[in-house]
Amino acid sequence: MNQAEAIAGALLGTAAGDVFGSVIEGADAVTAAAMVASGALPGAGARYSDDTQQALVIAYHLLHNGGVDPAALAAEFSAVADLMRGAGPGFLAFVSGFRSGAPHGEAAQQTAGNGAAMRSAPPAMWCHRRPETLIDTAFAAATVTHADPRGVAAGVALPAAVMGAAAGVEGPDLVRDAADHAAEAEHRVLRDAGIRSFPGDISHTLSLALRAAAPLVGSHPVAIAAAVGERAAVSSASGSALGTHPYAVASVVTAITIAAGGGDDPAAVEGAVALGGDTDTVGAMVGAIIGARRGTSDWPWPIPNSDLLVEVGTRLATGGDDRGLPDLSDAVGR
C-alpha cells in the first residue's frame, strides 16, 4: 500500500473511532472499560458526532478551494452548525460570535480544547503530497475557531501524526514529530499576537507534553492516560485533568501516544475508548492515525456513510475536487 492509499483511510478512521466512542461517550473509566470488554460493538444505527461532521466540512472546503480560506471556512462551519451532533461550547460560541457579525479572526475562541484536533485529518490527507504545506494548512484551519496556542497546536500536531503514520513513521518518533509541528504552531500563534515567550512558558505546553509522552509509547493505555493527565493537570485551568479530558494537553497527547504504538489495529481505538471520558473525540483522533495505516479497509463495526467517507478520503489523498459529491449540508447532515 502506497502513502496515498494509506492516508485515504484517515477520514474513515476518524468516523470509525467517533462512532465507537459515541456509544460510550461520558462513561467513567470503570463503566467504559466494562462496556468495551463485553465485546459490545456499535450497531447499525450508531452515528458519528460533530467530530466527523466538522472533518467533512474541512474536507469539502479543501476539495473545493485547494487550500484553506479562513473566512470562507468560517462561513461554511456557520452554515451547517445547526446540523452538528454534540458540538462543544467553544464551537457554539464561535458560531454565535460569527453569526453576530464578528470577523472570523475575532470569533475564534480562547479555548485550549481538542476541537481543532478532532477534525484535522483532512489537512494531512490533502497535504501529504506536499508535506511542507501541512503546518500552514492545518494552522489556518485551526485558527478559524481556536485562538489559544494549545488548541491551535493540537490542531497541527494531530494531522502531523496522521501524515507520519501514513508514511511509516511509528513509535516515539511519531510523537516527537507531532511535537515539532506543535512547537512551530505555538510559535506562530505567539508571533501573530506580538508576544515574546520562552521555552517552558505555558504557551508551549502542548509540544512539551508530547515530548514528555514519547517514552510512554507501547505502555498500556491506562498508564499512558494517567501519566499524561497528571502532567496536564499542572497547566489546566481547574488544576486537575484526566488523560481523556477535552483539554488538548490531556486528550490529544493521550490519543497520539496510544496510536503511535497501535499499528493498524482497530484494538487501539477500543483501548482508547475503554478509558472513558471524552470517548468520541479520543476515539476519532486515534482512529484517524490508525486509519492512515489501514487505508480504506473495513473496520470491525458499522460506519455510517462509509462509501462517502472513502470517496472523499480518496479524493483528498489524490488531489481531487468536489465535483459530483453530495452538497455539503447533505453530506454533513447524514
C-alpha positions as CSV (number, residue, x, y, z in Angstrom):
1,M,0.0,0.0,0.0
2,N,1.5,3.3,-1.0
3,Q,1.1,6.5,1.1
4,A,-1.9,7.9,-0.9
5,E,-3.7,4.6,-0.5
6,A,-3.0,4.5,3.2
7,I,-3.8,8.1,4.1
8,A,-7.1,7.9,2.2
9,G,-8.4,5.9,5.1
10,A,-7.8,8.6,7.7
11,L,-11.3,10.2,7.3
12,L,-12.9,6.7,7.6
13,G,-10.8,6.1,10.6
14,T,-11.9,9.3,12.2
15,A,-15.5,8.2,11.8
16,A,-14.8,4.7,13.0
17,G,-13.3,6.0,16.3
18,D,-16.0,8.6,16.6
19,V,-18.8,6.1,16.1
20,F,-17.3,3.6,18.6
21,G,-16.6,6.4,21.2
22,S,-20.1,7.9,20.7
23,V,-21.7,4.8,22.1
24,I,-19.7,5.1,25.3
25,E,-19.5,9.0,25.5
26,G,-19.4,10.3,29.0
27,A,-19.0,7.0,30.8
28,D,-16.5,6.8,33.6
29,A,-13.4,4.7,33.2
30,V,-14.8,1.6,35.0
31,T,-18.1,1.6,33.0
32,A,-16.3,2.3,29.7
33,A,-13.8,-0.5,30.3
34,A,-16.6,-2.9,31.2
35,M,-18.6,-2.0,28.0
36,V,-15.6,-2.5,25.8
37,A,-14.6,-5.7,27.5
38,S,-18.1,-7.1,27.0
39,G,-17.4,-7.0,23.3
40,A,-20.4,-4.8,22.5
41,L,-19.7,-3.0,19.2
42,P,-21.6,-0.1,17.7
43,G,-24.8,-1.3,16.0
44,A,-26.0,-0.4,12.5
45,G,-27.9,2.6,14.0
46,A,-24.9,4.2,15.6
47,R,-24.0,7.6,14.3
48,Y,-20.8,9.7,14.4
49,S,-20.8,13.1,16.1
50,D,-19.6,16.6,15.2
51,D,-16.0,15.4,15.2
52,T,-16.6,13.7,11.9
53,Q,-19.1,16.3,10.7
54,Q,-16.5,19.1,11.2
55,A,-13.9,17.0,9.4
56,L,-16.2,16.7,6.5
57,V,-16.6,20.5,6.3
58,I,-12.9,20.9,6.1
59,A,-12.6,18.0,3.6
60,Y,-15.1,19.6,1.3
61,H,-13.5,23.0,1.7
62,L,-10.1,21.7,0.7
63,L,-11.5,19.8,-2.3
64,H,-13.3,23.0,-3.5
65,N,-10.7,25.6,-2.8
66,G,-7.4,23.7,-3.0
67,G,-6.3,25.2,0.4
68,V,-7.8,27.0,3.4
69,D,-9.6,30.3,3.0
70,P,-10.3,31.1,6.7
71,A,-13.2,33.5,6.1
72,A,-14.9,31.0,3.7
73,L,-14.3,28.1,6.1
74,A,-15.8,30.1,9.0
75,A,-18.9,30.7,6.9
76,E,-19.2,27.1,6.0
77,F,-19.0,26.0,9.6
78,S,-21.6,28.5,10.5
79,A,-23.9,27.4,7.6
80,V,-24.1,23.8,8.8
81,A,-23.6,24.3,12.6
82,D,-27.2,23.5,13.3
83,L,-26.7,20.0,11.9
84,M,-23.8,19.2,14.3
85,R,-24.4,16.4,16.8
86,G,-22.9,17.1,20.2
87,A,-21.0,20.3,19.3
88,G,-19.0,21.7,22.2
89,P,-19.3,25.1,23.9
90,G,-16.3,26.5,22.2
91,F,-17.6,25.8,18.7
92,L,-21.0,27.0,19.6
93,A,-19.5,30.3,21.0
94,F,-17.6,30.7,17.8
95,V,-20.7,30.2,15.7
96,S,-22.7,32.7,17.9
97,G,-20.0,35.3,17.5
98,F,-19.6,34.8,13.8
99,R,-23.4,34.9,13.2
100,S,-23.5,38.1,15.2
101,G,-21.1,39.8,12.8
102,A,-17.7,39.2,14.3
103,P,-15.0,38.6,11.6
104,H,-13.7,35.0,11.7
105,G,-10.5,36.1,13.5
106,E,-12.4,37.7,16.3
107,A,-15.0,34.9,16.5
108,A,-12.2,32.4,17.2
109,Q,-12.3,31.4,20.9
110,Q,-9.6,31.4,23.5
111,T,-10.0,27.7,24.2
112,A,-7.4,25.0,24.8
113,G,-9.9,22.3,23.9
114,N,-9.4,19.5,21.5
115,G,-11.9,20.7,18.9
116,A,-9.4,21.7,16.3
117,A,-7.5,18.4,16.6
118,M,-10.5,16.1,16.4
119,R,-11.4,17.3,12.9
120,S,-7.9,17.6,11.5
121,A,-7.3,14.5,9.4
122,P,-8.3,16.2,6.1
123,P,-5.3,18.7,6.1
124,A,-2.9,15.8,6.5
125,M,-4.7,13.9,3.7
126,W,-4.6,16.9,1.4
127,C,-1.0,17.9,2.1
128,H,0.7,14.5,2.2
129,R,1.9,15.1,-1.4
130,R,3.4,18.4,-0.3
131,P,4.4,17.9,3.4
132,E,5.9,21.4,3.6
133,T,2.4,22.8,3.3
134,L,0.9,21.0,6.3
135,I,1.7,23.5,9.0
136,D,0.3,26.4,7.0
137,T,-2.9,24.5,6.1
138,A,-3.6,22.9,9.5
139,F,-2.8,26.2,11.2
140,A,-5.2,28.1,9.0
141,A,-8.0,25.5,9.6
142,A,-7.4,25.5,13.4
143,T,-7.3,29.3,13.9
144,V,-10.8,29.7,12.3
145,T,-12.3,28.6,15.7
146,H,-9.3,28.5,18.1
147,A,-7.0,31.3,19.3
148,D,-5.3,29.6,22.3
149,P,-1.8,28.3,21.5
150,R,-2.6,24.9,23.0
151,G,-5.8,24.4,21.0
152,V,-4.1,25.6,17.8
153,A,-1.0,23.4,18.3
154,A,-3.2,20.4,18.9
155,G,-4.9,21.1,15.5
156,V,-1.4,20.9,13.9
157,A,0.0,18.0,15.9
158,L,-2.7,15.5,15.2
159,P,-2.5,15.9,11.4
160,A,1.3,15.7,11.6
161,A,0.8,12.3,13.3
162,V,-1.7,11.2,10.6
163,M,0.7,12.1,7.9
164,G,3.6,10.5,9.7
165,A,1.6,7.3,10.2
166,A,0.8,7.0,6.5
167,A,4.5,7.5,5.7
168,G,5.5,4.6,8.0
169,V,6.7,6.7,11.0
170,E,5.8,5.0,14.3
171,G,6.7,4.7,17.9
172,P,8.2,7.6,19.9
173,D,9.4,9.1,16.6
174,L,5.8,9.8,15.6
175,V,5.1,11.5,18.9
176,R,8.3,13.6,18.7
177,D,7.4,14.6,15.1
178,A,4.0,15.7,16.2
179,A,5.7,17.7,19.0
180,D,7.9,19.5,16.5
181,H,4.9,20.5,14.4
182,A,3.1,21.6,17.6
183,A,6.0,23.8,18.6
184,E,6.0,25.6,15.3
185,A,2.3,26.3,15.6
186,E,2.8,27.6,19.2
187,H,5.5,30.0,17.9
188,R,3.2,31.2,15.1
189,V,0.3,32.0,17.5
190,L,2.7,34.0,19.7
191,R,4.3,35.7,16.8
192,D,1.0,36.7,15.3
193,A,-0.1,38.1,18.7
194,G,3.1,40.0,19.0
195,I,4.1,38.1,22.2
196,R,7.6,37.0,23.0
197,S,7.8,33.8,25.0
198,F,10.4,31.3,26.1
199,P,10.6,27.5,26.3
200,G,8.7,26.3,29.4
201,D,6.1,29.1,29.1
202,I,2.5,27.9,29.3
203,S,2.2,28.8,25.6
204,H,4.4,25.8,24.8
205,T,2.6,23.4,27.0
206,L,1.3,21.1,24.2
207,S,4.6,20.5,22.5
208,L,6.4,19.9,25.8
209,A,3.7,17.5,26.9
210,L,4.1,15.5,23.6
211,R,7.9,15.3,24.1
212,A,7.4,14.1,27.7
213,A,4.9,11.4,26.4
214,A,7.1,9.9,23.7
215,P,8.8,7.4,26.1
216,L,5.3,6.1,27.1
217,V,4.6,4.7,23.6
218,G,3.8,1.0,23.9
219,S,2.6,1.3,27.5
220,H,-1.0,0.2,28.4
221,P,-3.5,2.9,27.6
222,V,-4.4,3.3,31.2
223,A,-0.8,4.0,32.1
224,I,-0.5,6.5,29.3
225,A,-3.7,8.4,30.2
226,A,-2.6,8.5,33.9
227,A,0.8,9.9,33.1
228,V,-0.5,12.4,30.6
229,G,-3.3,13.5,32.8
230,E,-1.0,14.1,35.8
231,R,1.2,16.4,33.7
232,A,-1.8,18.1,32.1
233,A,-3.3,18.9,35.5
234,V,-0.5,21.3,36.3
235,S,-1.4,23.6,33.4
236,S,-5.2,23.2,33.3
237,A,-7.5,25.9,34.4
238,S,-9.0,23.8,37.2
239,G,-5.8,22.3,38.4
240,S,-7.0,18.8,37.6
241,A,-7.2,16.7,34.5
242,L,-7.6,13.2,33.3
243,G,-5.9,11.9,30.2
244,T,-9.2,11.8,28.4
245,H,-10.5,15.3,29.3
246,P,-11.3,17.7,26.4
247,Y,-8.3,19.8,27.4
248,A,-6.0,19.4,24.4
249,V,-2.9,18.9,26.6
250,A,-4.6,15.8,28.0
251,S,-6.7,14.1,25.4
252,V,-4.7,15.0,22.2
253,V,-1.5,13.9,23.8
254,T,-3.1,10.7,25.1
255,A,-4.5,9.9,21.7
256,I,-1.3,10.4,19.7
257,T,0.7,8.4,22.2
258,I,-1.7,5.4,22.1
259,A,-2.0,5.5,18.4
260,A,1.8,5.7,17.9
261,G,2.2,2.2,19.2
262,G,-1.1,0.8,17.7
263,G,0.0,-0.1,14.2
264,D,-3.1,-0.5,12.1
265,D,-5.1,-2.5,14.7
266,P,-8.6,-1.3,15.5
267,A,-7.9,-2.6,19.0
268,A,-6.0,0.6,19.6
269,V,-9.3,2.5,19.3
270,E,-11.0,0.1,21.6
271,G,-8.3,0.6,24.2
272,A,-8.5,4.3,24.0
273,V,-12.3,4.4,24.2
274,A,-12.2,2.0,27.2
275,L,-10.6,4.8,29.2
276,G,-13.9,6.7,29.3
277,G,-14.3,10.4,29.3
278,D,-14.4,12.3,26.0
279,T,-14.6,9.0,24.2
280,D,-15.9,10.1,20.8
281,T,-13.1,12.6,20.3
282,V,-10.4,10.4,21.7
283,G,-11.7,7.6,19.5
284,A,-11.8,9.9,16.5
285,M,-8.2,11.1,16.9
286,V,-6.8,7.6,17.5
287,G,-8.9,6.3,14.6
288,A,-7.6,9.0,12.2
289,I,-4.0,7.8,12.9
290,I,-4.8,4.1,12.8
291,G,-6.9,4.7,9.6
292,A,-3.9,6.4,7.9
293,R,-2.1,3.0,8.3
294,R,-5.1,0.8,7.4
295,G,-6.2,2.6,4.3
296,T,-9.8,2.2,3.3
297,S,-10.1,-1.4,4.7
298,D,-13.3,-2.2,6.5
299,W,-13.5,-1.8,10.3
300,P,-14.9,-4.4,12.6
301,W,-18.1,-2.3,13.3
302,P,-20.5,-0.5,11.0
303,I,-19.6,3.0,10.0
304,P,-22.5,5.1,8.5
305,N,-21.9,6.7,5.2
306,S,-18.7,4.8,4.7
307,D,-18.9,5.0,0.9
308,L,-18.9,8.8,1.0
309,L,-16.1,8.9,3.6
310,V,-14.0,6.6,1.4
311,E,-14.7,8.6,-1.7
312,V,-14.0,12.0,0.0
313,G,-10.8,10.5,1.5
314,T,-9.6,9.1,-1.8
315,R,-10.1,12.5,-3.5
316,L,-8.2,14.3,-0.7
317,A,-5.3,11.8,-0.9
318,T,-5.1,12.1,-4.7
319,G,-5.7,15.8,-5.1
320,G,-9.2,15.6,-6.5
321,D,-12.1,18.1,-6.2
322,D,-15.7,18.1,-5.0
323,R,-17.5,17.7,-8.4
324,G,-20.3,15.1,-8.2
325,L,-20.3,14.8,-4.4
326,P,-23.5,15.5,-2.4
327,D,-23.7,19.1,-1.3
328,L,-22.1,20.0,2.0
329,S,-25.2,20.2,4.1
330,D,-26.4,16.8,2.8
331,A,-23.0,15.2,3.5
332,V,-22.7,16.7,7.0
333,G,-26.3,16.0,8.0
334,R,-26.4,12.3,7.1
